[in-house]
Structures are given as C-alpha cells and as structure tokens.
Amino acid sequence: MAFMLAGSGVGHFDRRFLAAHTPTIERAFWYPVLDVGVMRRMLQYAGREDLVPPLPESGKAHRALADARFALECCREYVDMFRAIREGD
C-alpha cells in the first residue's frame, strides 16, 4: 500500500522524523506531502476567502491530533471543491 502524508506547514519535518525513527513506516509514504496550509494561503492570496474552510470556533489547538484532524477536514473540503469544479458544478 502507498500513503500520502497531509498536514499544514510541517510535513517536511514529519517526513524527516519518520525516516529517522520509523523508516519502515516512512517507506509507505510514496507520494509528496500534501500541505493544506499552502492551499489555504493560495486561496487567501487569490482573494477567495469564500473557498477557505473556517478555523474551528476555539481556534487551532496546536496539538498533534487536533491539528491532524483539522488538516484532514480541510483536505476533504478541498478535494470536494476540486471534484465539483471538474464535474462542472
């Protein structure tokens, strides 16, 4: 199986950590890191705040699990948005 590592701004650090401490797991990540933070900033710079998923009401927790869940939710929203564009919605 092949997996993609997704996150917001720290994927390159995560990848290095995995390679150093769990090389067997790291080898399962064949694809580049998907950085949803870059996607968020790109949409903001393009003036498309309407397409940026909102931050949780409590703000970003800056805890590993909460941040991972937030990045996953953003990723799902971006995938849905791009699929809709592709399908002409």
LINBELHU-V810482 format. One record per residue. N is the residue number from 1. RES is the residue in one small letter. PSI is psi in degrees with one decimal (none if undefined). Layout:
BEGIN
n=N res=RES psi=PSI
n=N res=RES psi=PSI
END
This chain:
BEGIN
n=1 res=m psi=150.8
n=2 res=a psi=142.4
n=3 res=f psi=161.7
n=4 res=m psi=135.7
n=5 res=l psi=127.2
n=6 res=a psi=150.2
n=7 res=g psi=-161.0
n=8 res=s psi=87.4
n=9 res=g psi=-10.1
n=10 res=v psi=10.6
n=11 res=g psi=-38.2
n=12 res=h psi=-33.6
n=13 res=f psi=-41.9
n=14 res=d psi=-42.5
n=15 res=r psi=-42.5
n=16 res=r psi=-39.7
n=17 res=f psi=-46.5
n=18 res=l psi=-42.4
n=19 res=a psi=-38.4
n=20 res=a psi=-36.4
n=21 res=h psi=-24.7
n=22 res=t psi=66.7
n=23 res=p psi=-31.4
n=24 res=t psi=-42.6
n=25 res=i psi=-43.2
n=26 res=e psi=-34.6
n=27 res=r psi=-17.3
n=28 res=a psi=-16.3
n=29 res=f psi=90.6
n=30 res=w psi=-23.9
n=31 res=y psi=162.2
n=32 res=p psi=161.0
n=33 res=v psi=134.7
n=34 res=l psi=109.7
n=35 res=d psi=101.8
n=36 res=v psi=-20.8
n=37 res=g psi=-39.0
n=38 res=v psi=-41.8
n=39 res=m psi=-42.5
n=40 res=r psi=-49.4
n=41 res=r psi=-37.7
n=42 res=m psi=-45.7
n=43 res=l psi=-38.6
n=44 res=q psi=-45.4
n=45 res=y psi=-30.0
n=46 res=a psi=0.2
n=47 res=g psi=22.0
n=48 res=r psi=54.3
n=49 res=e psi=-27.2
n=50 res=d psi=-18.6
n=51 res=l psi=-2.4
n=52 res=v psi=121.9
n=53 res=p psi=136.9
n=54 res=p psi=150.3
n=55 res=l psi=152.8
n=56 res=p psi=150.4
n=57 res=e psi=-35.1
n=58 res=s psi=-0.5
n=59 res=g psi=177.0
n=60 res=k psi=129.3
n=61 res=a psi=-27.7
n=62 res=h psi=40.9
n=63 res=r psi=143.6
n=64 res=a psi=-54.0
n=65 res=l psi=-43.7
n=66 res=a psi=-42.2
n=67 res=d psi=-39.5
n=68 res=a psi=-41.9
n=69 res=r psi=-41.0
n=70 res=f psi=-45.1
n=71 res=a psi=-39.7
n=72 res=l psi=-42.8
n=73 res=e psi=-42.9
n=74 res=c psi=-44.8
n=75 res=c psi=-45.1
n=76 res=r psi=-41.6
n=77 res=e psi=-41.0
n=78 res=y psi=-41.9
n=79 res=v psi=-45.4
n=80 res=d psi=-41.7
n=81 res=m psi=-45.7
n=82 res=f psi=-35.3
n=83 res=r psi=-41.9
n=84 res=a psi=-41.1
n=85 res=i psi=-44.2
n=86 res=r psi=-37.9
n=87 res=e psi=-2.3
n=88 res=g psi=21.3
n=89 res=d psi=none
END
